[in-house]
Amino acid sequence: MDGARFRIAREDDAPVVTALVRRAYRGPESRAGWTTEADLLDDERIDTDQVVGKITGPDSLVLLAEDAGGAVIGCCELARREGDVAYFGLFAVQPARQGAGIGRAVLDHAADLARQLWGATRMEMTVIAQRGDLIAWYERRGFHRTGQHRPFPYGELVNGTALRDDLYFVVLAKDIVERPAADESRGERVWSGP
Ligand SMILES: CC(C)(COP(=O)(O)OP(=O)(O)OC[C@H]1O[C@@H](n2cnc3c(N)ncnc32)[C@H](O)[C@@H]1OP(=O)(O)O)[C@@H](O)C(=O)NCCC(=O)NCCS
């Protein structure tokens, strides 16, 4: 892995982010990665307008990881929530680049950014309960199951359908208290690889 360069997405990045998320989460290409929702859902996951909302919305941002050539290879969203909580979502790494530490670097940088921008002390996310491999990965990163569940939004699927009718989310959380030394509040960071 050659590393990655991070920055906060602009509105005109929305189509690229949409394409990356679709490739990583669903459909045949996602199977090149080590974890996918292709056996659970057969829709497009998100549309460009929804991504624009996450990029431009108040207390919301999308973080990008780019390779040396400027191609977007990873992303996540952060949203500020009440109680110094940062919601983490829309997490994706290009399937062919997975397993090289990019995901871990995105997650670490997102936590630092949430602390710097909003003073967040806790990061939360929702994960489909049936995704045991992914939940185990988050647990290795220090997240724990809060015991809370959320319904799966079957009514909000984008141009497609669910392959199961028993999906629901578990809520994972992690305390993020340690502050980074450098000011990276514009989202910029260079990660030189594992
Ligand atoms: C989740 C995701 C962002 C992680 O990105 P990544 O770049 O692969 O992450 P990393 O390289 O940092 O970590 C890969 C991990 O997978 C593990 N792994 C690799 N192959 C694996 C396999 N076949 N089965 C289980 N784990 C595997 C590695 O051991 C590593 O874990 P470790 O760091 O604890 O050893 C990426 O897989 C992805 O885009 N998935 C599809 C979209 C998605 O599910 N997003 C999250 C929704 S909540």
The ligand as an SDF file (V2000), in Angstrom:
LIG
                    3D

 48 50  0  0  0  0  0  0  0  0999 V2000
  -15.2930   -2.0210    5.8820 C   0  0  0  0  0  0  0  0  0  0  0  0
  -14.2170   -1.4710    4.9410 C   0  0  0  0  0  0  0  0  0  0  0  0
  -14.3890    0.0380    4.7750 C   0  0  0  0  0  0  0  0  0  0  0  0
  -12.8270   -1.7630    5.5790 C   0  0  0  0  0  0  0  0  0  0  0  0
  -11.8190   -1.2450    4.7210 O   0  0  0  0  0  0  0  0  0  0  0  0
  -10.3900   -1.9880    4.5450 P   0  0  0  0  0  0  0  0  0  0  0  0
   -9.5200   -1.0370    3.8050 O   0  0  0  0  0  0  0  0  0  0  0  0
  -10.5850   -3.3440    4.0030 O   0  0  0  0  0  0  0  0  0  0  0  0
   -9.9370   -2.0720    6.0810 O   0  0  0  0  0  0  0  0  0  0  0  0
   -8.4810   -2.4820    6.6260 P   0  0  0  0  0  0  0  0  0  0  0  0
   -7.5940   -2.8590    5.5020 O   0  0  0  0  0  0  0  0  0  0  0  0
   -8.0390   -1.4200    7.5520 O   0  0  0  0  0  0  0  0  0  0  0  0
   -8.8180   -3.7460    7.5060 O   0  0  0  0  0  0  0  0  0  0  0  0
   -9.0920   -4.9710    6.8700 C   0  0  0  0  0  0  0  0  0  0  0  0
   -9.4040   -5.9950    7.9330 C   0  0  0  0  0  0  0  0  0  0  0  0
  -10.0510   -7.0810    7.3190 O   0  0  0  0  0  0  0  0  0  0  0  0
   -9.4630   -8.2570    7.7560 C   0  0  0  0  0  0  0  0  0  0  0  0
   -9.7270   -9.2010    6.7030 N   0  0  0  0  0  0  0  0  0  0  0  0
   -9.1060   -9.3130    5.5220 C   0  0  0  0  0  0  0  0  0  0  0  0
   -9.6570  -10.3300    4.8320 N   0  0  0  0  0  0  0  0  0  0  0  0
  -10.6470  -10.8330    5.6070 C   0  0  0  0  0  0  0  0  0  0  0  0
  -11.5720  -11.9010    5.4540 C   0  0  0  0  0  0  0  0  0  0  0  0
  -11.5970  -12.6310    4.3570 N   0  0  0  0  0  0  0  0  0  0  0  0
  -12.4700  -12.1110    6.4500 N   0  0  0  0  0  0  0  0  0  0  0  0
  -12.4810  -11.3680    7.5670 C   0  0  0  0  0  0  0  0  0  0  0  0
  -11.5980  -10.3430    7.7640 N   0  0  0  0  0  0  0  0  0  0  0  0
  -10.6970  -10.0950    6.8020 C   0  0  0  0  0  0  0  0  0  0  0  0
   -8.0280   -7.8950    7.9610 C   0  0  0  0  0  0  0  0  0  0  0  0
   -7.4180   -8.8270    8.8170 O   0  0  0  0  0  0  0  0  0  0  0  0
   -8.1890   -6.5320    8.6160 C   0  0  0  0  0  0  0  0  0  0  0  0
   -8.5270   -6.6430    9.9770 O   0  0  0  0  0  0  0  0  0  0  0  0
   -7.4340   -6.2950   11.1290 P   0  0  0  0  0  0  0  0  0  0  0  0
   -6.9210   -4.9280   10.8120 O   0  0  0  0  0  0  0  0  0  0  0  0
   -8.1820   -6.3620   12.3940 O   0  0  0  0  0  0  0  0  0  0  0  0
   -6.3800   -7.3570   10.9710 O   0  0  0  0  0  0  0  0  0  0  0  0
  -14.2720   -2.1470    3.5530 C   0  0  0  0  0  0  0  0  0  0  0  0
  -14.1820   -3.5350    3.7210 O   0  0  0  0  0  0  0  0  0  0  0  0
  -15.5420   -1.8500    2.7610 C   0  0  0  0  0  0  0  0  0  0  0  0
  -15.6100   -0.8690    2.0190 O   0  0  0  0  0  0  0  0  0  0  0  0
  -16.5600   -2.7220    2.8880 N   0  0  0  0  0  0  0  0  0  0  0  0
  -17.8230   -2.5760    2.1230 C   0  0  0  0  0  0  0  0  0  0  0  0
  -18.6770   -1.4610    2.6400 C   0  0  0  0  0  0  0  0  0  0  0  0
  -19.0210   -1.6490    4.1100 C   0  0  0  0  0  0  0  0  0  0  0  0
  -19.3830   -2.7310    4.5240 O   0  0  0  0  0  0  0  0  0  0  0  0
  -18.9000   -0.5670    4.9050 N   0  0  0  0  0  0  0  0  0  0  0  0
  -19.1900   -0.5720    6.3300 C   0  0  0  0  0  0  0  0  0  0  0  0
  -20.6490   -0.5380    6.5800 C   0  0  0  0  0  0  0  0  0  0  0  0
  -21.0180   -0.3340    8.3150 S   0  0  0  0  0  0  0  0  0  0  0  0
  1  2  1  0
  2  3  1  0
  2  4  1  0
  2 36  1  0
  4  5  1  0
  5  6  1  0
  6  7  2  0
  6  8  1  0
  6  9  1  0
  9 10  1  0
 10 11  2  0
 10 12  1  0
 10 13  1  0
 13 14  1  0
 14 15  1  0
 15 16  1  0
 15 30  1  0
 16 17  1  0
 17 18  1  0
 17 28  1  0
 18 19  1  0
 18 27  1  0
 19 20  2  0
 20 21  1  0
 21 22  1  0
 21 27  2  0
 22 23  1  0
 22 24  2  0
 24 25  1  0
 25 26  2  0
 26 27  1  0
 28 29  1  0
 28 30  1  0
 30 31  1  0
 31 32  1  0
 32 33  2  0
 32 34  1  0
 32 35  1  0
 36 37  1  0
 36 38  1  0
 38 39  2  0
 38 40  1  0
 40 41  1  0
 41 42  1  0
 42 43  1  0
 43 44  2  0
 43 45  1  0
 45 46  1  0
 46 47  1  0
 47 48  1  0
M  END
$$$$
